[in-house]
Amino acid sequence: MVKEEDLENRKWEFEYITDMAAFYKTWIEKTFSKKVDVQTDEMVVRSGGRLRIVDTPALLDDHADRGRDIFHFYLTYFRPLWTDCTCEGYFADNFGMVQWSKSPQPNDLKFLMDVNCPKVSHELAHEFLRQSGYKNYKELVHDIWDKHLFASVPFEYYDKNHLRTEKEALFATLDTSSFKV
C-alpha cells in the first residue's frame, strides 16, 4: 500500500518488496512444505476526504473481493487498530498485514531487512502454522518473537539467492528452528 503522493519516491521499496515476495515463496516452501503462487502489486491510495480512509476493515473487504480462499498479505502505512501481535501486524484466515515502516533514508535496504522483513515473517508464520494444523501457532510465534526482542536471539538471515548467510544478507526472518511442520 502506498499513498499516491509517495508513489514515485518509494519505487525503490517496491523493487525490494518484489524481491522479498520471491524470497518468501522459497522460505514458505522450505519452512512449511507449502507450494505457493506469489504475486505483488501496488495498492495506491488516492488522497482526499474522509471517504478515502483505508483501514483494516477496508483491507478485509478487498481480501473478500479478491477471493477469501486465496491468501492475501498487505504491507500498510498504518498500524492495525486492534492486534495481539507486538510486530504491528494482524492476521486472520488467509489474510495478513503488517505496518511497513518507511525508511528514513532512500535506498536503505538494510533498514527494510532489519525492520520490516522480520515482521512479515512473523505474520506469515502465524498463517502457515495455522494451515498446517499446528494447535498453538499463535503462542509459538509470539514466544519466538519475544526471544528476538528481549532475549537477543538473532533473526535468520538470507542472501539474494535465498540461502542462509551471516554475510551480505538481504532478508531476515524469525528463528524457525522450533517449527515442527
C-alpha positions in Angstrom: 0.0 0.0 0.0 1.3 3.4 -0.9 -0.2 6.9 -0.7 -0.5 8.4 -4.1 1.8 11.4 -3.2 4.5 8.9 -2.1 4.4 6.6 -5.1 7.3 8.0 -7.0 9.7 8.3 -4.1 9.0 4.8 -2.9 9.5 2.9 -6.2 12.8 1.5 -4.8 10.9 0.0 -1.9 8.5 -1.8 -4.2 11.5 -3.3 -6.0 12.7 -4.7 -2.7 9.2 -5.9 -1.8 9.0 -7.8 -5.1 12.3 -9.5 -4.3 11.2 -10.1 -0.8 8.0 -11.8 -2.1 10.1 -14.1 -4.2 12.2 -14.9 -1.2 9.2 -15.6 1.0 7.9 -18.0 -1.7 11.1 -20.0 -1.3 11.1 -19.6 2.5 7.4 -20.9 2.8 8.2 -23.9 0.6 11.3 -24.8 2.7 9.9 -24.0 6.1 6.3 -25.1 5.8 6.4 -27.5 2.9 3.7 -25.5 1.1 3.8 -24.6 -2.6 2.5 -21.0 -3.1 1.9 -18.7 -6.0 3.2 -15.3 -5.2 2.2 -12.0 -7.0 2.9 -8.5 -6.0 1.1 -5.3 -6.8 0.9 -1.8 -5.5 -2.3 -0.6 -3.9 -2.3 3.1 -4.5 -4.4 5.1 -2.1 -5.6 8.3 -3.5 -5.6 11.4 -1.3 -8.6 13.3 -0.3 -11.5 13.3 2.1 -12.7 11.1 4.9 -14.3 8.7 2.5 -10.9 7.7 1.3 -9.7 6.4 4.7 -8.2 3.0 4.4 -8.2 0.7 7.5 -8.2 -3.0 8.4 -11.9 -3.4 7.5 -11.3 -1.9 4.1 -8.5 -4.4 3.5 -10.7 -7.3 4.7 -13.3 -6.1 2.1 -10.5 -6.0 -0.6 -9.5 -9.5 0.5 -13.1 -10.8 0.2 -13.4 -9.1 -3.3 -10.2 -10.9 -4.5 -11.3 -14.2 -3.0 -11.3 -15.4 0.6 -9.8 -18.7 -0.4 -6.6 -17.0 -1.6 -4.0 -15.8 1.0 -3.6 -12.1 0.7 -0.9 -10.1 2.5 -0.9 -6.4 2.8 2.0 -4.0 3.7 0.3 -1.0 5.1 1.3 2.5 6.1 -0.8 2.3 9.2 -0.9 0.1 12.3 -4.0 -2.1 12.7 -6.4 -0.7 15.2 -6.5 -4.0 17.1 -3.8 -6.7 17.2 -2.4 -9.1 19.7 0.9 -9.1 17.8 3.7 -6.9 19.0 5.0 -6.6 15.5 2.3 -4.2 14.4 0.5 -6.8 12.4 -2.8 -8.6 12.1 -3.8 -11.9 10.7 -7.0 -13.9 10.1 -7.6 -17.0 7.9 -5.9 -16.4 4.6 -5.2 -12.8 5.5 -2.2 -11.0 6.8 -1.0 -7.4 7.2 1.8 -5.5 8.8 2.7 -1.9 9.1 5.5 -1.3 6.7 7.9 1.2 8.2 9.2 3.8 5.8 13.0 4.0 5.6 14.4 7.3 6.9 16.9 7.3 4.1 16.4 6.4 0.4 17.7 3.1 -0.8 18.4 1.8 2.7 17.9 -1.9 2.1 19.4 -2.8 5.5 16.6 -0.9 7.2 13.9 -2.7 5.2 15.6 -6.0 6.0 16.1 -5.4 9.7 12.8 -3.6 10.5 10.2 -4.9 8.0 11.2 -8.3 6.9 11.0 -10.0 10.3 7.5 -8.6 10.8 6.4 -10.1 7.6 7.8 -13.5 8.6 6.0 -13.2 11.9 2.6 -12.9 10.3 3.4 -15.5 7.6 4.4 -17.9 10.3 1.0 -17.5 12.0 -0.8 -18.3 8.8 1.3 -21.2 7.6 1.4 -22.8 11.0 -2.4 -22.5 11.2 -2.8 -24.0 7.7 -0.5 -26.9 8.8 -2.9 -27.6 11.7 -0.5 -26.6 14.4 -2.6 -26.1 17.6 -0.6 -23.4 19.5 0.7 -21.5 16.5 -0.1 -18.0 18.0 1.8 -18.7 21.2 4.7 -20.4 19.4 5.2 -17.4 17.1 4.9 -14.9 19.9 7.3 -16.9 22.1 9.9 -16.8 19.4 9.2 -13.1 18.7 9.7 -12.2 22.4 13.0 -14.1 22.4 14.1 -11.9 19.4 13.0 -8.7 21.1 14.0 -9.4 24.7 16.5 -12.3 24.8 18.9 -11.4 22.0 18.0 -14.4 19.9 19.2 -13.5 16.4 16.9 -13.4 13.3 17.7 -15.8 10.5 19.4 -14.0 7.6 19.3 -14.9 3.9 21.2 -13.6 0.8 19.9 -12.7 -2.6 19.9 -16.4 -3.6 17.6 -17.2 -0.6 20.4 -19.1 1.2 21.1 -18.7 4.9 24.0 -16.4 5.5 25.8 -14.2 8.0 27.3 -12.0 5.3 25.7 -9.9 2.6 22.2 -10.6 4.0 19.2 -9.2 2.1 16.3 -10.8 4.0 15.6 -11.6 7.7 13.1 -13.9 9.3 12.2 -15.1 12.7 14.1 -18.2 14.0 12.3 -21.2 12.6 14.3 -23.9 14.4 11.4 -24.7 16.7 8.9 -25.2 13.9 8.0 -28.9 13.5 5.8 -28.9 10.4 
